[in-house]
Amino acid sequence: MKITDLLRSSTFRLAISYMALFTGSVLLLLGFIYWSTVAYMVQKTDASIKSEINWLAELHREQGLDSLQAIVTERANDSDRQASLYAVSGPGKTVIAGNLIGLPASGHDRKGWLNFSYGDSSMGDLVLQVRGRSLELDTKHVLFVGRDIGENIALQRVIVRALLWGLLIMVALGVF
């Protein structure tokens, strides 16, 4: 039997159709796994930031600016919170407490979240990928809380790489 006869046979076309259907199904499944995992990581980070910013805003309402500055300074200097960024700004957006040199100027999405890269001279070559949120405390002061999401981004890359390898292996097995 010639190869051209094999390629024209209904059995071969049916096998190719099943392989295409299976590949499409696997792509949908892998896409669902990826997007579900990424959504979970973002949701967990966002919930942590929202909770902390609400707690700090409540502290400001109940105990005033001095207490807020003291807590933000303490949290900014806490070695267990290396992946956290804080800032309380005063008039003119000058940072008066926290571990950010200045508040991010722009880039908020429709829901009020801000994603940016951050690094200063005290960090050496380290650049953090930050997701955070600002809250206006009063007419003069703004509170910012952010988290380094570099590990989340690295994990997303690992997941994509694993999913692509899985897809490649599945296609190779299908062709075999």
C-alpha positions as CSV (number, residue, x, y, z in Angstrom):
1,M,0.0,0.0,0.0
2,K,1.3,3.4,-1.0
3,I,1.6,6.2,1.5
4,T,-0.7,8.4,-0.6
5,D,-3.3,5.7,-0.5
6,L,-3.0,5.5,3.3
7,L,-3.3,9.3,3.6
8,R,-6.5,9.3,1.6
9,S,-8.1,6.4,3.4
10,S,-11.1,7.1,5.6
11,T,-9.4,5.3,8.5
12,F,-6.5,7.7,8.5
13,R,-8.8,10.7,8.2
14,L,-10.9,9.4,11.1
15,A,-7.8,8.8,13.2
16,I,-6.6,12.4,12.4
17,S,-10.1,13.7,13.3
18,Y,-10.0,11.9,16.7
19,M,-6.5,13.2,17.4
20,A,-7.6,16.8,16.6
21,L,-10.6,16.4,18.8
22,F,-8.5,14.9,21.6
23,T,-5.9,17.7,21.2
24,G,-8.6,20.4,21.4
25,S,-10.1,18.8,24.5
26,V,-6.8,18.6,26.2
27,L,-6.1,22.3,25.3
28,L,-9.4,23.3,26.8
29,L,-8.6,21.3,30.0
30,L,-5.1,22.7,30.3
31,G,-6.3,26.2,29.7
32,F,-8.9,25.8,32.4
33,I,-6.3,24.5,34.8
34,Y,-4.0,27.4,34.0
35,W,-6.6,30.1,34.3
36,S,-8.1,28.6,37.5
37,T,-4.7,28.5,39.1
38,V,-3.7,32.0,38.1
39,A,-7.1,33.4,39.3
40,Y,-6.7,31.7,42.6
41,M,-3.2,33.2,43.2
42,V,-4.4,36.7,42.2
43,Q,-7.5,36.3,44.4
44,K,-5.4,35.2,47.4
45,T,-3.0,38.1,47.0
46,D,-5.8,40.6,46.5
47,A,-7.7,39.4,49.6
48,S,-4.6,39.7,51.7
49,I,-4.0,43.3,50.5
50,K,-7.6,44.3,51.0
51,S,-7.7,42.9,54.5
52,E,-4.6,44.7,55.6
53,I,-5.5,48.0,54.0
54,N,-8.9,47.9,55.6
55,W,-7.4,47.1,59.0
56,L,-4.8,49.9,58.7
57,A,-7.6,52.4,57.6
58,E,-9.7,51.4,60.6
59,L,-6.6,51.9,62.8
60,H,-6.2,55.4,61.3
61,R,-9.9,56.2,62.0
62,E,-9.8,55.0,65.6
63,Q,-6.3,56.0,66.8
64,G,-5.1,58.6,64.3
65,L,-2.2,59.3,62.0
66,D,0.6,58.8,64.5
67,S,-0.5,55.2,65.4
68,L,-0.9,54.4,61.7
69,Q,2.6,55.7,61.0
70,A,4.1,53.7,63.8
71,I,2.4,50.4,62.7
72,V,3.3,51.0,59.0
73,T,6.9,51.7,60.0
74,E,7.0,48.6,62.1
75,R,5.5,46.4,59.4
76,A,7.8,47.9,56.7
77,N,10.9,47.1,58.8
78,D,9.7,43.6,59.8
79,S,12.0,41.0,58.2
80,D,9.1,38.5,58.0
81,R,7.3,40.9,55.6
82,Q,10.1,41.3,53.0
83,A,7.5,40.8,50.2
84,S,5.3,43.6,51.6
85,L,5.4,47.3,50.6
86,Y,3.8,50.0,52.6
87,A,3.6,53.8,52.3
88,V,1.7,56.6,54.1
89,S,1.9,59.8,52.2
90,G,1.3,63.3,53.4
91,P,0.6,66.5,51.5
92,G,2.2,66.6,48.1
93,K,2.3,62.7,48.1
94,T,5.5,62.8,50.1
95,V,6.0,59.4,51.9
96,I,6.0,60.0,55.6
97,A,6.1,56.3,56.7
98,G,6.8,53.0,55.0
99,N,9.4,51.2,52.8
100,L,8.5,52.8,49.5
101,I,10.5,55.9,48.3
102,G,7.4,57.3,46.7
103,L,3.9,56.4,45.7
104,P,3.3,55.0,42.3
105,A,2.0,57.8,40.1
106,S,-0.4,55.9,37.8
107,G,-1.4,52.6,36.3
108,H,-4.4,51.7,38.3
109,D,-6.7,49.3,36.6
110,R,-10.5,49.6,36.5
111,K,-10.8,47.9,39.9
112,G,-8.2,50.1,41.6
113,W,-5.3,47.7,41.5
114,L,-1.8,48.7,40.5
115,N,0.9,46.5,39.1
116,F,4.4,47.9,38.7
117,S,8.1,47.1,39.1
118,Y,9.9,48.5,42.1
119,G,13.6,48.7,43.1
120,D,15.7,51.2,45.0
121,S,19.4,51.6,45.8
122,S,19.0,49.9,49.1
123,M,17.8,46.7,47.3
124,G,20.8,46.4,45.0
125,D,19.9,44.7,41.7
126,L,16.7,43.3,43.1
127,V,13.5,44.5,41.4
128,L,10.2,43.5,42.8
129,Q,7.0,42.9,40.8
130,V,4.4,44.6,42.9
131,R,0.6,44.4,43.1
132,G,-1.0,46.9,45.4
133,R,-3.8,49.2,46.2
134,S,-4.0,52.8,47.5
135,L,-6.6,54.2,49.8
136,E,-7.3,57.9,50.4
137,L,-7.4,58.3,54.2
138,D,-8.4,61.9,54.2
139,T,-7.8,64.9,52.0
140,K,-4.1,65.0,52.8
141,H,-3.1,61.4,53.4
142,V,-2.9,58.2,51.2
143,L,-2.2,54.7,52.4
144,F,-0.6,52.2,50.0
145,V,-0.2,48.4,50.6
146,G,1.4,46.1,48.1
147,R,2.9,42.7,47.8
148,D,5.7,41.3,45.7
149,I,4.1,38.9,43.2
150,G,7.4,37.8,41.7
151,E,6.9,34.2,43.0
152,N,3.4,34.1,41.6
153,I,4.8,35.2,38.2
154,A,7.5,32.5,38.4
155,L,5.0,29.9,39.3
156,Q,2.8,30.9,36.4
157,R,5.8,30.4,34.1
158,V,6.5,26.9,35.5
159,I,2.8,26.0,35.0
160,V,2.8,27.2,31.4
161,R,6.0,25.3,30.7
162,A,4.6,22.1,32.3
163,L,1.4,22.5,30.3
164,L,3.2,23.0,27.1
165,W,5.4,19.9,27.7
166,G,2.2,17.9,28.5
167,L,0.6,19.1,25.3
168,L,3.8,18.3,23.3
169,I,3.9,14.8,24.8
170,M,0.2,14.2,24.2
171,V,0.5,15.3,20.5
172,A,3.6,13.0,20.1
173,L,1.7,10.1,21.6
174,G,-1.3,10.9,19.3
175,V,0.9,10.9,16.2
176,F,2.6,7.7,17.3
